[in-house]
Amino acid sequence: MIQWFSAIKKEWLEAIRDKRSIAMALIIPIMMPAMMGGVIGFLIEKESSSSFDVAVVNSHLAPDMLPHLAGERMQIEALEPGNYNPEELLEEYDAVLIIDEDFSSDLIQFSPATSELWFNSSQSTSNGAARQLRAKLGALSRQLTQQRMTGFGVPTVAMRPIAIVSRDTAKPGSRAAIVLGSMPGMIIFAAFACALATAIDTTSGERERLSLEPLLVQPASTWLLMCSKWSVVTAFGWIGAALTAVLLSVVMSLLPLQELGISWQVSYSALAMVCFQLLPVAMFAGALMLLVALKAKSFKEAQTLLGILQIAPLVGLMAIDLSDKVIEQELLLIPFVSQQQIIKASFSADASFDLWAWGGVAITVALALGVLALASRSLNKPHRLLS
């Protein structure tokens, strides 16, 4: 027992004294929520403050229509009658509405009145202006239809053969989880990034400082030595990832997400579940990084390999999100996938977790111990490790 405490104390003292490890463990949890908050804040500001400039050609043929199109974010400019090139007008305006010459006569004769809507779908403002115009024109068309039918003596109720009552059953935070689906992957990535410097320093760093060989001649098993290193690397990864999750939740709760039509209501119990799920992630990440760093032949090689390793889970989890594939049953047994789904469910205020997901958590812990055993066996071959 004294050997355990001595080994763990030695690793912790070295980790705390390494300013680079401490800096990495603090910078990542602060930087990632700040970046996410900045991006979401930019989207909210753009969504709430965007205005559209629309040119209406032949507006004199439908003067009563312009007040229906104008709005708080829709600036309507009526152009003088003439021959215009719509593509040239789109260089100055977000959208162009051209009213047909027979517009007024078609309305009087109860024929479809034609108007052309020109826009550039490759530009977000032009696409948004076209969407707003279609909505306003659709509302105006329904209003005219109702007025015509009322003039013919048709009751208003008869024009609504089907009444649709929309009831949203989404739980608080579920829409936020859809929009912010990349958050679980970012948090899992933080478990790797926050522990990377410590994992390299306690393996390749000790080997280059020539302090690993004196450690191996001590009367302690290689399993004990590796577990002491693993505990420190796991702690750095777990604390960094948990801090990232907490700060992300705080940042999201401070943003006016209602402007995007989503809500963020993550309870303390859900946040605690997220932090708990990050522990097996940090355990597996720590064991994997220790094994790779021990196999590396130099400090720089370890940095390169672990740099690639920490990105691999993020890319894989983001690919799963983008594919919209339903993750269930056997797929939940894949390491990190089960944690991703449980974290996403926690952010969605969904307390029901599949037993397959918990099986995936158990497999992640078992694989962490297996990889740790392989790393400890590497210490049993000092001639290869120190060569």
Rosetta blueprint (number, residue, H / E / L):
1 M L
2 I H
3 Q H
4 W H
5 F H
6 S H
7 A H
8 I H
9 K H
10 K H
11 E H
12 W H
13 L H
14 E H
15 A H
16 I H
17 R H
18 D L
19 K H
20 R H
21 S H
22 I H
23 A H
24 M H
25 A H
26 L H
27 I H
28 I H
29 P H
30 I H
31 M H
32 M H
33 P H
34 A H
35 M H
36 M H
37 G H
38 G H
39 V H
40 I H
41 G H
42 F H
43 L H
44 I H
45 E H
46 K H
47 E H
48 S H
49 S H
50 S L
51 S L
52 F E
53 D E
54 V E
55 A E
56 V E
57 V E
58 N L
59 S H
60 H H
61 L H
62 A L
63 P H
64 D H
65 M H
66 L H
67 P H
68 H H
69 L H
70 A L
71 G L
72 E L
73 R L
74 M E
75 Q E
76 I E
77 E E
78 A E
79 L L
80 E L
81 P L
82 G L
83 N L
84 Y L
85 N L
86 P H
87 E H
88 E H
89 L H
90 L L
91 E L
92 E L
93 Y L
94 D L
95 A E
96 V E
97 L E
98 I E
99 I E
100 D L
101 E L
102 D L
103 F H
104 S H
105 S H
106 D H
107 L H
108 I H
109 Q L
110 F L
111 S L
112 P L
113 A L
114 T L
115 S E
116 E E
117 L E
118 W E
119 F E
120 N L
121 S L
122 S L
123 Q L
124 S H
125 T H
126 S H
127 N H
128 G H
129 A H
130 A H
131 R H
132 Q H
133 L H
134 R H
135 A H
136 K H
137 L H
138 G H
139 A H
140 L H
141 S H
142 R H
143 Q H
144 L H
145 T H
146 Q H
147 Q H
148 R H
149 M H
150 T H
151 G H
152 F L
153 G L
154 V L
155 P L
156 T H
157 V H
158 A H
159 M H
160 R L
161 P L
162 I L
163 A L
164 I L
165 V L
166 S L
167 R L
168 D L
169 T L
170 A L
171 K L
172 P L
173 G L
174 S H
175 R H
176 A H
177 A H
178 I H
179 V H
180 L L
181 G L
182 S L
183 M H
184 P H
185 G H
186 M H
187 I H
188 I H
189 F H
190 A H
191 A H
192 F H
193 A H
194 C H
195 A H
196 L H
197 A H
198 T H
199 A H
200 I H
201 D H
202 T H
203 T H
204 S H
205 G H
206 E H
207 R H
208 E H
209 R L
210 L L
211 S L
212 L H
213 E H
214 P H
215 L H
216 L H
217 V L
218 Q L
219 P L
220 A L
221 S L
222 T H
223 W H
224 L H
225 L H
226 M H
227 C H
228 S H
229 K H
230 W H
231 S H
232 V H
233 V H
234 T H
235 A H
236 F H
237 G H
238 W H
239 I H
240 G H
241 A H
242 A H
243 L H
244 T H
245 A H
246 V H
247 L H
248 L H
249 S H
250 V H
251 V H
252 M H
253 S H
254 L H
255 L L
256 P L
257 L H
258 Q H
259 E H
260 L H
261 G L
262 I L
263 S L
264 W L
265 Q L
266 V L
267 S L
268 Y H
269 S H
270 A H
271 L H
272 A H
273 M H
274 V H
275 C H
276 F H
277 Q H
278 L H
279 L H
280 P H
281 V H
282 A H
283 M H
284 F H
285 A H
286 G H
287 A H
288 L H
289 M H
290 L H
291 L H
292 V H
293 A H
294 L H
295 K H
296 A L
297 K L
298 S L
299 F H
300 K H
301 E H
302 A H
303 Q H
304 T H
305 L H
306 L H
307 G H
308 I H
309 L H
310 Q H
311 I H
312 A H
313 P H
314 L H
315 V H
316 G H
317 L H
318 M H
319 A H
320 I H
321 D H
322 L H
323 S H
324 D L
325 K L
326 V L
327 I L
328 E L
329 Q H
330 E H
331 L H
332 L H
333 L H
334 I L
335 P L
336 F L
337 V H
338 S H
339 Q H
340 Q H
341 Q H
342 I H
343 I H
344 K H
345 A H
346 S H
347 F H
348 S L
349 A L
350 D L
351 A L
352 S L
353 F L
354 D L
355 L H
356 W H
357 A H
358 W H
359 G H
360 G H
361 V H
362 A H
363 I H
364 T H
365 V H
366 A H
367 L H
368 A H
369 L H
370 G H
371 V H
372 L H
373 A H
374 L H
375 A H
376 S H
377 R H
378 S H
379 L H
380 N L
381 K L
382 P H
383 H H
384 R H
385 L H
386 L L
387 S L
